Amino acid sequence: MKKLLVIAILLFSIHSQSQTYVKVNALTALVAVPNIGIETSIGKKSTFQFDILVSPWKSINGLPYEFLTITPEYRYFFKEKYNGFYAGAHIGGSLYKVSKGIHAKLNQYENGFGYMLGATIGYQKKINNKFMLDFFLGGGSHQGFYKGYYVGTNERYDKAKDYNKSGEWLPYRGGVMISYKLN
């Protein structure tokens, strides 16, 4: 399903009349957490980016650390598109099965989903006619809905009837995207 979505977006972008870049985050790739995206022109100073971040790690030190985030984002460039500083606004979704913070120490994990609403700031620098670097940092509000379990037994540790809810303001995006121009 995830592959089909990426292929559909890629094919749509290739056939469009605008400049389109495919992107890979070099920083997240270093820790084997792929972050790929596609960015296409939608105006003189604006673009639309869609990216996916996936952690495939079923276990790190015996604790789950799997997640998927999907982030569509509008970007406005202060000079011209694909050149210089920009600001972006996004809304996205997440699926996760992770153990973090105090829950990792207590041998617990959370399995759930959430949505994000936030902003990104960044800077794009062209290397040549085909390649570009995109330095970015973003964050905002993440609203999560999850069930808590003990690692090993998979019994619930929480007392919620359905889902627990949590909301956090935090940085959740960033890196250096290596970008390749398709057309």
C-alpha positions in Angstrom: 0.0 0.0 0.0 2.8 2.4 0.9 4.7 1.6 -2.3 1.6 2.1 -4.4 1.0 5.6 -2.9 4.6 6.7 -3.5 4.5 5.4 -7.1 1.2 7.1 -7.8 2.5 10.5 -6.5 5.7 10.0 -8.5 3.9 9.3 -11.8 1.5 12.2 -11.3 4.5 14.5 -10.7 6.4 13.3 -13.7 3.5 14.1 -16.0 2.9 17.5 -14.6 4.1 20.6 -16.5 6.0 22.0 -13.5 9.4 21.4 -12.0 9.5 18.4 -9.7 12.2 17.1 -7.4 12.5 13.7 -5.7 14.2 13.8 -2.4 16.0 11.7 0.2 16.9 12.8 3.7 20.6 12.2 4.2 20.5 12.5 8.0 17.7 10.0 8.6 19.3 7.6 6.1 22.4 7.5 8.3 20.3 5.8 11.1 18.4 3.6 8.6 15.1 5.5 8.9 14.1 6.4 5.3 12.6 9.8 4.6 11.6 10.3 1.0 9.6 13.0 -0.7 8.6 14.7 -3.8 8.3 18.5 -4.2 6.6 20.2 -7.2 5.9 23.8 -8.2 2.4 25.2 -7.7 3.2 28.9 -8.2 5.8 31.5 -8.8 7.0 31.4 -5.2 5.3 28.3 -3.9 5.7 24.5 -4.0 3.9 21.5 -2.6 5.9 18.7 -0.9 4.7 15.3 0.1 7.0 13.1 2.2 7.0 9.8 4.1 9.2 8.9 7.0 9.4 5.3 8.0 11.1 3.5 10.9 11.1 -0.2 10.2 12.7 -1.2 13.4 10.6 -3.9 15.0 13.0 -3.9 18.0 15.8 -1.8 19.3 17.3 -3.3 22.5 14.2 -5.5 22.8 11.8 -2.5 22.5 9.6 -1.7 19.4 10.4 1.5 17.5 8.2 1.3 14.4 6.5 4.4 13.0 5.2 5.9 9.7 4.5 9.6 9.2 3.0 11.1 6.1 3.3 14.9 5.7 1.9 17.0 2.9 3.2 20.6 3.0 2.7 23.9 1.3 5.9 26.0 1.0 6.4 29.7 0.3 9.8 31.0 -0.8 10.8 34.5 0.0 12.9 34.9 -3.2 11.9 32.3 -5.8 10.8 28.7 -5.6 13.7 26.2 -5.0 16.1 29.0 -4.1 16.8 30.4 -0.6 14.7 30.6 2.5 11.2 29.3 2.8 8.4 28.8 5.3 5.9 25.9 5.2 2.7 24.8 6.7 1.7 21.2 7.0 -0.8 18.7 8.4 0.0 15.0 8.5 -0.7 11.7 10.1 1.3 9.0 11.9 1.0 5.3 12.9 3.3 4.0 15.6 4.4 1.2 17.9 7.1 2.7 20.0 8.7 2.6 23.4 10.2 5.9 24.5 11.0 7.9 27.6 9.8 6.6 30.9 7.8 3.8 29.2 11.1 2.3 27.8 12.5 2.1 31.3 9.2 0.4 32.5 9.3 -2.1 29.6 6.2 -0.6 28.0 5.2 0.5 24.6 2.4 2.5 22.9 0.6 1.3 19.8 -1.5 4.0 18.0 -2.0 6.7 15.5 -2.0 10.5 15.5 -2.2 13.7 13.5 0.2 16.6 13.3 -0.3 20.3 12.5 2.7 22.5 12.2 5.2 24.6 10.4 8.6 24.2 8.7 11.5 26.6 8.1 14.2 25.8 5.6 16.7 26.8 3.0 17.3 25.4 -0.4 20.6 25.6 -2.3 21.0 24.5 -5.9 24.2 22.5 -6.6 23.7 22.3 -10.4 20.9 22.1 -12.9 19.7 18.7 -11.5 20.7 18.6 -7.8 19.7 20.7 -4.9 20.1 20.6 -1.0 17.1 21.3 1.2 18.0 22.1 4.9 14.9 22.1 7.1 13.5 22.0 10.6 9.8 21.7 11.5 7.5 20.9 14.3 4.1 21.6 15.9 1.4 19.8 17.7 1.1 16.1 17.6 -2.2 14.6 18.9 -1.9 10.9 19.6 -4.4 8.1 20.3 -2.9 4.9 21.6 -3.1 1.8 23.7 -0.3 1.0 26.2 1.1 -2.5 26.5 3.8 -4.4 28.4 6.7 -5.6 26.2 6.7 -9.4 26.1 3.2 -10.1 27.5 1.4 -7.6 25.3 -1.1 -7.0 28.1 -2.4 -3.5 28.5 -0.8 -1.4 31.3 -3.2 1.4 31.0 -6.8 1.6 32.3 -8.4 3.3 29.3 -11.4 1.6 27.9 -10.5 2.5 24.3 -7.6 4.8 23.5 -5.4 7.0 25.6 -5.0 10.5 24.3 -2.0 12.7 24.4 -1.0 16.0 22.9 2.5 17.4 22.6 4.2 20.4 21.0 7.6 19.3 19.6 10.0 19.3 16.8 9.3 16.2 14.6 10.9 16.9 11.2 14.3 18.0 10.1 17.4 17.1 8.1 19.1 17.6 4.8 17.2 16.4 1.7 19.3 15.6 -1.3 17.0 16.5 -4.2 17.1 15.4 -7.9 15.1 17.3 -10.6 12.9 15.1 -12.7 11.9 17.6 -15.4 
